[in-house]
């Protein structure tokens, strides 16, 4: 599975299952760091196995994601679409 920085993903496993996140960094081909701007901020993103993620949308507006508020707004916009 190819997960890139800026992709909007949903968690399929763990205590955060069914929650939406944005990929903020890739560690290697199996692990990424995700944040949602609320419970998981950019300062302390969650490490997640890409097997446990489902990509909702490809990276778009990546340059707009610079802080927690922008992550929240992108995720909120995804929920209304």
VOBA-1610 file (N, C-alpha, C; in pm, whole numbers, padded with zeros to 5 digits, always signed):
BEGIN
Unk+00085-00118+00000Unk+00000+00000+00000Unk+00089+00123+00000Unk+00053+00217-00082Unk+00132+00339-00093Unk+00059+00453-00021Unk+00114+00491+00092Unk+00058+00602+00169Unk+00160+00714+00166Unk+00116+00834+00127Unk+00205+00947+00113Unk+00171+01057+00213Unk+00267+01143+00237Unk+00245+01258+00324Unk+00135+01345+00264Unk+00038+01382+00347Unk-00073+01465+00303Unk-00199+01386+00274Unk-00188+01253+00265Unk-00307+01170+00242Unk-00400+01175+00362Unk-00529+01179+00335Unk-00630+01169+00440Unk-00662+01021+00455Unk-00647+00969+00577Unk-00664+00826+00601Unk-00762+00803+00715Unk-00815+00682+00720Unk-00899+00641+00832Unk-00834+00520+00896Unk-00833+00516+01027Unk-00773+00406+01101Unk-00867+00287+01101Unk-00813+00168+01070Unk-00894+00047+01068Unk-00876-00037+01194Unk-00769-00015+01269Unk-00739-00095+01387Unk-00694-00006+01503Unk-00707-00058+01625Unk-00659+00012+01743Unk-00768+00090+01812Unk-00730+00159+01920Unk-00829+00236+01996Unk-00878+00358+01918Unk-00806+00394+01813Unk-00846+00509+01730Unk-00916+00466+01602Unk-00967+00344+01599Unk-01031+00294+01476Unk-01152+00381+01440Unk-01172+00395+01311Unk-01280+00473+01251Unk-01261+00624+01264Unk-01144+00669+01309Unk-01114+00812+01317Unk-01033+00852+01194Unk-01047+00976+01155Unk-00981+01029+01037Unk-00856+01107+01077Unk-00750+01088+01000Unk-00621+01152+01026Unk-00559+01197+00894Unk-00452+01275+00905Unk-00370+01313+00791Unk-00230+01259+00816Unk-00170+01203+00714Unk-00033+01153+00723Unk+00060+01273+00720Unk+00143+01287+00825Unk+00232+01403+00834Unk+00377+01367+00805Unk+00411+01238+00808Unk+00548+01195+00778Unk+00550+01045+00751Unk+00649+01001+00675Unk+00668+00858+00656Unk+00797+00817+00725Unk+00793+00708+00799Unk+00911+00659+00867Unk+00986+00558+00781Unk+00912+00467+00720Unk+00965+00371+00624Unk+00848+00318+00543Unk+00867+00209+00470Unk+00757+00161+00384Unk+00641+00103+00462Unk+00660+00073+00592Unk+00555+00012+00672Unk+00491+00104+00775Unk+00556+00213+00812Unk+00506+00299+00919Unk+00502+00446+00877Unk+00398+00514+00923Unk+00382+00657+00900Unk+00346+00725+01031Unk+00353+00857+01033Unk+00308+00937+01147Unk+00180+01007+01105Unk+00078+01002+01192Unk-00051+01062+01160Unk-00091+01161+01269Unk-00171+01260+01230Unk-00221+01360+01326Unk-00361+01401+01283Unk-00439+01445+01382Unk-00574+01495+01352Unk-00595+01637+01400Unk-00496+01697+01464Unk-00507+01836+01508Unk-00574+01855+01642Unk-00641+01751+01694Unk-00708+01760+01824Unk-00638+01669+01925Unk-00669+01541+01921Unk-00609+01448+02016Unk-00465+01415+01980Unk-00434+01418+01852Unk-00297+01394+01804Unk-00251+01517+01729Unk-00168+01596+01794Unk-00119+01721+01738Unk+00007+01695+01654Unk+00047+01795+01577Unk+00169+01784+01498Unk+00293+01765+01586Unk+00289+01820+01707Unk+00402+01807+01798Unk+00419+01664+01850Unk+00310+01586+01852Unk+00319+01447+01900Unk+00231+01355+01815Unk+00272+01334+01689Unk+00190+01249+01601Unk+00198+01102+01643Unk+00102+01023+01597Unk+00095+00881+01631Unk+00162+00800+01520Unk+00246+00705+01561Unk+00305+00612+01466Unk+00203+00504+01435Unk+00183+00474+01307Unk+00081+00378+01268Unk+00131+00292+01153Unk+00098+00164+01159Unk+00131+00070+01053Unk+00038+00099+00935Unk+00094+00104+00813Unk+00012+00137+00696Unk-00091+00028+00668Unk-00071-00093+00717Unk-00169-00199+00702Unk-00299-00166+00775Unk-00290-00080+00877Unk-00405-00047+00959Unk-00472+00084+00916Unk-00438+00132+00796Unk-00493+00256+00746Unk-00561+00235+00611Unk-00667+00310+00588Unk-00734+00311+00459Unk-00727+00453+00405Unk-00675+00470+00286Unk-00662+00602+00225Unk-00798+00647+00175Unk-00844+00762+00223Unk-00970+00820+00178Unk-00949+00908+00056Unk-00850+00996+00063Unk-00817+01082-00051Unk-00666+01096-00060Unk-00621+01116-00181Unk-00479+01140-00206Unk-00443+01279-00155Unk-00314+01303-00144Unk-00265+01431-00095Unk-00314+01545-00182Unk-00382+01640-00120Unk-00424+01760-00191Unk-00415+01877-00095Unk-00367+01988-00141Unk-00353+02104-00054Unk-00248+02082+00054Unk-00144+02007+00019Unk-00041+01972+00116Unk+00028+02095+00174Unk+00050+02196+00091Unk+00117+02316+00139Unk+00033+02393+00240Unk-00098+02367+00246Unk-00186+02435+00340Unk-00179+02374+00480Unk-00121+02254+00491Unk-00114+02185+00620Unk+00015+02225+00690Unk+00004+02327+00775Unk+00123+02378+00842Unk+00108+02378+00995Unk-00015+02364+01043Unk-00037+02364+01187Unk-00161+02281+01220Unk-00190+02268+01348Unk-00301+02185+01393Unk-00437+02236+01344Unk-00454+02367+01340Unk-00581+02423+01295Unk-00607+02391+01148Unk-00501+02395+01066Unk-00521+02364+00924Unk-00554+02216+00905Unk-00497+02128+00988Unk-00531+01986+00982Unk-00677+01967+01018Unk-00721+02032+01126Unk-00861+02023+01168Unk-00955+02071+01057Unk-00921+02181+00992Unk-01009+02234+00888Unk-01015+02142+00767Unk-00904+02081+00729Unk-00905+01987+00616Unk-00991+01866+00650Unk-00977+01813+00772Unk-01056+01696+00812Unk-01204+01731+00823Unk-01236+01852+00871Unk-01375+01896+00881Unk-01436+01909+00742Unk-01357+01962+00649Unk-01403+01977+00512Unk-01430+01840+00450Unk-01349+01741+00481Unk-01368+01605+00430Unk-01499+01544+00481Unk-01535+01574+00605Unk-01656+01519+00662Unk-01782+01578+00600Unk-01773+01701+00551Unk-01890+01766+00493Unk-01909+01730+00346Unk-01804+01676+00283Unk-01815+01640+00141Unk-01888+01509+00122
//
